Amino acid sequence: MTSGRRVALAAVSAAGATAAAAAVWGTCIERYLFTVRHHDLAVLPAGSPTLHVLHLSDAHMAPWQRRKQSWIARLAEEVQPDLVVNTGDNLGHADGLTGIRRAFAPLRGVPGFFVHGSNDVVGPSARNPLRYFSGPSTQKRRVERLDTPALDAFMADDLGWSDLNNTAAAVTAAGVRIDAFGVSDAHRDWDDLDALPAAIDALSPVPRSAKTAASDLTLGVTHAPYRRILDRFTDLGADLLLAGHTHGGQVRVPFSRSALVANCDIPLDQARGLSTWDHDGRRVPLNVSAGLGHSIYAPVRFGCRPEASVLTLRARS
């Protein structure tokens, strides 16, 4: 064998070993390395108490995922949140609610809000992951219907969280009045932005144009962070935007700021973490959670650990 062939063979072997190691890391190790991302924001009125918000998204829960269920359950004690915001895609299996109950039960009684992703309504399906590079995924004709009423009853009636699917709600957490509005999954065109102004006005006799002391904080909550949704939320007066859906790209080039794909039209460098959304002269903080899970048909995370976000909201100086 010539020296050139030996070099080529060594290079191919090294590339194969690297690919195999990456596959093992992504499928067997990193997808279990749950982490908490902390962000600090000064968005509350002067003199307000500090507010700890736990942002959960994209659990894609299957009943056998006990490690993930236990990790989420421990967040209640470790974070001690004042408010929970759940941005959808909780179910990853027809029996996923069993795992969601185990995971979220310790958060019972903590004020919260939730919206739907598609995997709160229909089950996941097998897809070619390379198709995500051609644009946002499309809807399958044949889908498995999930028990959405049971999920909503658990989150609203048992946990005490407020449903924001194409509507608005208000809660008080740690002495802070919080107004919030949201939409159902914009990726499936289930959002109804035109329903929001009336829903927001119904929260308080103070008109939107005279928003002063009606609330200390206004949240805009969506599963999928499409630009049209974020723009409209900004127009409607949101002080903070919260979303999920992207999985942070799920597979990323290590140490890169941008995702490879986002499965929606958000800029790729805003597909994970805290950034600022600029629209029509307003700048609003935006947190996009990379999520806690993945489809059971794509069990991999690489360069993008599963996560929960803790937003510490402080008073403006």
RADA-V920146 format. One record per residue. RES is the residue in three letters. SS is DSSP state (H for helix, E for strand, - for the rest). NEAR is the number of other ideal C-beta (glycine too) atoms within 12 Angstrom. Layout:
# RADA-V920146
res: {RES | RES}
ss: {SS | SS}
near: {NEAR | NEAR}
This chain:
# RADA-V920146
res: {MET | THR | SER | GLY | ARG | ARG | VAL | ALA | LEU | ALA | ALA | VAL | SER | ALA | ALA | GLY | ALA | THR | ALA | ALA | ALA | ALA | ALA | VAL | TRP | GLY | THR | CYS | ILE | GLU | ARG | TYR | LEU | PHE | THR | VAL | ARG | HIS | HIS | ASP | LEU | ALA | VAL | LEU | PRO | ALA | GLY | SER | PRO | THR | LEU | HIS | VAL | LEU | HIS | LEU | SER | ASP | ALA | HIS | MET | ALA | PRO | TRP | GLN | ARG | ARG | LYS | GLN | SER | TRP | ILE | ALA | ARG | LEU | ALA | GLU | GLU | VAL | GLN | PRO | ASP | LEU | VAL | VAL | ASN | THR | GLY | ASP | ASN | LEU | GLY | HIS | ALA | ASP | GLY | LEU | THR | GLY | ILE | ARG | ARG | ALA | PHE | ALA | PRO | LEU | ARG | GLY | VAL | PRO | GLY | PHE | PHE | VAL | HIS | GLY | SER | ASN | ASP | VAL | VAL | GLY | PRO | SER | ALA | ARG | ASN | PRO | LEU | ARG | TYR | PHE | SER | GLY | PRO | SER | THR | GLN | LYS | ARG | ARG | VAL | GLU | ARG | LEU | ASP | THR | PRO | ALA | LEU | ASP | ALA | PHE | MET | ALA | ASP | ASP | LEU | GLY | TRP | SER | ASP | LEU | ASN | ASN | THR | ALA | ALA | ALA | VAL | THR | ALA | ALA | GLY | VAL | ARG | ILE | ASP | ALA | PHE | GLY | VAL | SER | ASP | ALA | HIS | ARG | ASP | TRP | ASP | ASP | LEU | ASP | ALA | LEU | PRO | ALA | ALA | ILE | ASP | ALA | LEU | SER | PRO | VAL | PRO | ARG | SER | ALA | LYS | THR | ALA | ALA | SER | ASP | LEU | THR | LEU | GLY | VAL | THR | HIS | ALA | PRO | TYR | ARG | ARG | ILE | LEU | ASP | ARG | PHE | THR | ASP | LEU | GLY | ALA | ASP | LEU | LEU | LEU | ALA | GLY | HIS | THR | HIS | GLY | GLY | GLN | VAL | ARG | VAL | PRO | PHE | SER | ARG | SER | ALA | LEU | VAL | ALA | ASN | CYS | ASP | ILE | PRO | LEU | ASP | GLN | ALA | ARG | GLY | LEU | SER | THR | TRP | ASP | HIS | ASP | GLY | ARG | ARG | VAL | PRO | LEU | ASN | VAL | SER | ALA | GLY | LEU | GLY | HIS | SER | ILE | TYR | ALA | PRO | VAL | ARG | PHE | GLY | CYS | ARG | PRO | GLU | ALA | SER | VAL | LEU | THR | LEU | ARG | ALA | ARG | SER}
ss: {- | - | H | H | H | H | H | H | H | H | H | H | H | H | H | H | H | H | H | H | H | H | H | H | H | H | H | H | H | H | H | H | - | - | E | E | E | E | E | E | E | E | E | E | - | - | - | - | - | - | E | E | E | E | E | E | - | - | - | - | E | - | - | - | - | H | H | H | H | H | H | H | H | H | H | H | H | H | H | - | - | - | E | E | E | E | - | - | - | - | E | - | - | - | - | H | H | H | H | H | H | H | H | H | H | H | H | - | - | - | - | E | E | E | - | - | - | H | H | H | - | E | - | - | - | - | - | - | H | H | H | H | H | H | - | - | - | - | - | - | - | - | - | - | E | - | - | H | H | H | H | H | H | H | H | H | H | H | - | - | E | E | E | - | - | - | E | E | E | E | E | E | E | - | - | E | E | E | E | E | E | E | - | - | - | H | H | H | - | - | - | - | H | H | H | H | H | H | H | H | H | - | - | - | - | - | - | H | H | H | - | - | - | - | - | - | E | E | E | E | E | E | E | E | - | - | H | H | H | H | H | H | H | H | H | - | - | - | - | E | E | E | E | E | - | - | H | H | H | - | E | - | - | - | - | - | - | - | - | - | - | - | - | - | - | - | - | H | H | H | - | - | E | E | E | E | E | E | E | - | - | E | E | E | E | E | E | E | - | - | - | - | - | - | - | - | - | - | - | - | - | E | - | - | - | - | E | E | E | E | E | E | E | E | E | - | -}
near: {9 | 8 | 9 | 10 | 11 | 12 | 13 | 14 | 15 | 15 | 14 | 14 | 14 | 14 | 14 | 14 | 14 | 14 | 15 | 15 | 17 | 23 | 20 | 16 | 23 | 29 | 20 | 17 | 19 | 30 | 36 | 24 | 22 | 31 | 24 | 28 | 30 | 21 | 30 | 20 | 32 | 21 | 36 | 33 | 26 | 12 | 13 | 26 | 21 | 25 | 39 | 33 | 46 | 45 | 48 | 56 | 46 | 47 | 48 | 41 | 45 | 32 | 21 | 17 | 32 | 17 | 22 | 40 | 31 | 18 | 32 | 40 | 28 | 23 | 33 | 27 | 14 | 19 | 29 | 21 | 35 | 32 | 44 | 45 | 49 | 55 | 54 | 51 | 46 | 49 | 44 | 40 | 28 | 24 | 23 | 38 | 34 | 26 | 35 | 44 | 28 | 28 | 41 | 40 | 24 | 25 | 37 | 21 | 19 | 33 | 33 | 39 | 44 | 47 | 53 | 42 | 50 | 41 | 47 | 44 | 31 | 28 | 30 | 33 | 21 | 16 | 20 | 13 | 24 | 13 | 15 | 26 | 17 | 13 | 14 | 26 | 31 | 17 | 17 | 16 | 7 | 10 | 16 | 21 | 17 | 30 | 23 | 32 | 17 | 24 | 40 | 30 | 19 | 33 | 40 | 23 | 15 | 20 | 31 | 24 | 39 | 36 | 35 | 44 | 40 | 30 | 31 | 39 | 35 | 29 | 33 | 20 | 36 | 25 | 20 | 32 | 30 | 42 | 40 | 50 | 47 | 50 | 46 | 35 | 39 | 41 | 39 | 30 | 20 | 29 | 37 | 25 | 30 | 12 | 23 | 36 | 23 | 18 | 28 | 36 | 23 | 20 | 30 | 22 | 11 | 20 | 16 | 26 | 12 | 12 | 24 | 14 | 14 | 25 | 33 | 33 | 44 | 38 | 51 | 45 | 58 | 57 | 46 | 46 | 51 | 34 | 24 | 22 | 44 | 42 | 27 | 33 | 43 | 31 | 24 | 39 | 36 | 42 | 36 | 43 | 49 | 53 | 57 | 53 | 47 | 48 | 48 | 46 | 38 | 38 | 34 | 31 | 16 | 17 | 8 | 18 | 19 | 23 | 33 | 27 | 31 | 36 | 43 | 36 | 23 | 37 | 23 | 26 | 22 | 32 | 38 | 43 | 34 | 29 | 27 | 22 | 34 | 18 | 23 | 15 | 9 | 22 | 18 | 33 | 35 | 46 | 48 | 48 | 49 | 44 | 49 | 49 | 49 | 39 | 34 | 29 | 20 | 29 | 29 | 30 | 39 | 34 | 27 | 41 | 35 | 41 | 40 | 43 | 43 | 32 | 40 | 30 | 37 | 24 | 20 | 15 | 10}
